């Protein structure tokens, strides 16, 4: 994905992870003042990717636990910031967890709302798992909406966006909340971004997989294995890429059902391959009976990352960052809506 707008409006992002939302919002035309993240490896990923890139100049990467973070550290006056964005932790609302909601110590919605109160940004964007929109959390959602309204925000929408509808070759539904000050909300579309053409796993990974097999072209199995994979991979999009938690073992492509879905696409889900320059065992990485395993960089392509966005840390830590990311193209689609509302408000003011 490429940047479509001038870098005109400022943003701060919490729970920035490895930069999926940050990259998407950057491509939508937002200039980041700060990216706040608690994970050391993810912070290094952010630093490595924005270092020496003029368009990211002035962006601070802050390694911090939000629960002890003071907005004063950002050096922003109330109302100065255009967009406060973030993907607050998913486990309190995930169907894969206990769905404890407000009773889960990882619930950072109250912390996010406190930052909104301190910074008074023109717009707020929060992403989370689809489970947050389940009926059981209706009362909690209403509390969040009332909290925003009490600070003079209008909720533009709170809906599920499916990543596959925005050029991401993956099933990844996310609940997206957009709220804006009324003077900007009146220019917001108040509906989900327009959907784009779906992209298959085969289309997305063709070049990188071709290069991996070309690197072992002297193996008589290579061409046949590539064609077998490609034929299957053209059939559809991937299941949700999962990063897992630090409490559980090494990297793989998810639970049994996900592994079966990957196998239907010609990919072996029983682990993650080494990058081509580090490959030690072609039988393991490329010639498993279920098909090739994905590298971390290929998993990142499935998430919609630019190919020049790299991930810090050892393979498992890097894959975890990819699996826990928010697909940049989805963030870009929402960011472009917010950007358009700001521009329309500016134009109305200048015409007025």
C-alpha positions, 0 to 999 in steps of 0.5 A: 500500500502506498501513501495517498494523502499529504502528511497533514494531520497529527496522530498518537497511537497507543498499543502500537505493536509492530506498527500495522495500524501506524503504517496504515494511518501513515499511508492515509496521511497522518504524521505520527507524533508518538507510538506507545508500546509495552513490548520491547521487541515491537518497540525495536521493530518500530524504531528500526522501520522509522529510523532515517525515514524523513516522513517519520521524522519527529515520531517518538517511540515510547516503551511504556505500560499505559497504565502508568503513562502520563499524557504530559510526556507527549508535550501536546496541549489539549485539543492540539492532536488530530487523531488518537488511535489504538488497538487496546488489548483483545483478550478481555473480549476474545472468543478464544479467551474467557471474555471477562471484559471489564473484569479482565486486568488487561482491559485498557478502555478506561485508560484510553478514555482517560487519554482522550480526556487529557488530550482532547483529540479531534478524532478517536479510532479504537480497534478490537476483536469482533467479540467486543460487539457481542450482545454480552458486552452491550452494557459495556459498549454503552458505557464507553459511548456515554463516556465519549459523548460526555467529552463531546464526541460523536460516535461515527460508527462502531462496526466490524470490518473484515480485512479480506474486503480491503485487499488483505488476503486473510479472514480477520474481522475487527471491531472498529470504533470511530468518534469525532468532535461534532464539528468534524463528525458532520463531515464523516461518512458514518458508514464503513469504508468502501470495499475493494477487490479481494486478493488470494493467498496465491496472488499475494505470495506468488513472487516471494514463494517463487523466489524461495523455490528458485533458491533451491532450483537444483532440487528436482522437486522444486518446480512441481512443489511450487506449482502444486502450492500455487494452484491451491493458494489461488483458491482463496484467502487465509484463515486468521493469522495468530501470534499467540502469547508469550506463555505458549510455545513456538510459532505455528499457524494456529489451532487445528481448524486453522491448520486445515484451512492452511493445508487447503491453500497448500501451506503447512501450518506446523511451524514457521519457516526460516527466511531463505538466507537462513534456511537450513532444512529445505525438507522442513521449510519447502517440501513438507507433505502438506506444502511449504511453511510460511516465513515471517515475512510472508506472514507479514504479507498476509497481514498486508504489511509493506514488504520493506517493513521488517520485524525485530527479534528472533523468529518466534518473537517476530512472528508473534508481532506479525500475528498480533498486528492490525492489517495496515490496509484496513487502518488506511481505509478508516484513516482515509475516512477520518482524513476526508472529514478533516479536509471537508471541515477545513474547506467549509471553514475557509469557504464560510 
